[in-house]
């Protein structure tokens, strides 16, 4: 019963306008060659930053500056802005869903009625 409800919830989330908008903006990101180049640069720089941190070091300043600049450049592009907005809206939806699940768990934990499905 839980798995059926989880699958149904997933289906409904997949049909939500927030999820559909996120998928559309992700597709736009992947289809735009300039944006793909920006994303590749961000990933390369992020790996360098992660490697430095994993070694207990701060990333060198030119790498940190290049990463911040690349992210800012992506976020200020029209495609990047659309993605940021769609991602934020989807994250808000999921936060509300998670809160409702938590509320339901609390009610279920304190309920004297036992239901097994």
N, C-alpha and C positions, 0 to 999 in steps of 0.2 A: 504494500500500500504506500509506504514512504517513497519507494522508487518510482511508482506511477505518478505520485504527486510532484516529485522532483522533475520528472520528465515533462509533465504538463507545465510546470513553472518555467522550465527551460524553453519550451515551445512558445509560451506566451512572451517571455523576454525576447526571444528571437523575432517575434512579430511586432515588438514595440517600435514606435517611431524613433526612439533614442538609439536602439540597436541598429535599425535600418540606416539611420543617418551616419552612424559611426562606420558601418560597412561601406557606404557610398564614399565617404571622405577617405577611408583607407584605400579604396580602389583608385580614387583620384590621385592620391599620393604615389601609388605604384605606377600609374600610367604617365605621369609627368617626368620626362627625362631629367630635367633640371632638379626637380625635387628628389628623385632617386639618387642623383649625385650628392645632394646635400645630406641625405640620410646615410649614404655610404660613408661620407666623411665623418658624420657624427658617430657612427658605429666604430669606425677606426680610432677616432680620438677617445671614445668612451673606453675602448679596450686598453689603450695606453694609460688612461687615468686609473682604471681598475687594477692594472698590473702594478702600478706604482703603489697604490693603496695596499694591495695584497703583500707587497714587500715592506710594508710599514713606512712608506715614504709619501710625501706629498708629490703630486705630479709637478713637473717643471712648469714654470710660468708660461712659456710660449704654448705648451700643450693645453694648459688650463684656459688661457685666453682664446686660443683657436676653437676649443670646444664651446665655450660660452658664446663666442661670435657665431659659430655655425648653428647653434640652437636658436639664438636670437634671430638669425637670418631666416631660418625655417619658420619660426613662429610669426614673423612679420610678413611672410608671403601670404597671399590670399588662400592658397591651398592649405598652408600650415595653420592659418587662423581658423579655417573651417574645421580642420581636424581637431584642434585644441578645444573648440567650442563643443563639437560632437562628443569628444572624449569626456569632457567635464559633465555634459548632460547625462551621458551613460553612467558615469561614476555616481552621480546623484541618484539616478534610478536604482542602481545596485545598492547604494547605501540605504535607501528607503526599503528595498526588498530585504536586506539583511536585518534591518531594525524590526521589520514585521515578523521575520522568522524568529528573532530573539524574543520578541514579545510573546509570540505563540509558544515558544519553548518554556518561558517562565510560567505562562498560564497552564500549560500542560503539566509542568512539574508540581504545581500546587493544586491541581484538580484532584478531587477524590474519585472521579469517575475514571475507570480504566477502560481504554478502548484499544483493542488489538485488531489489526487488519491483515 
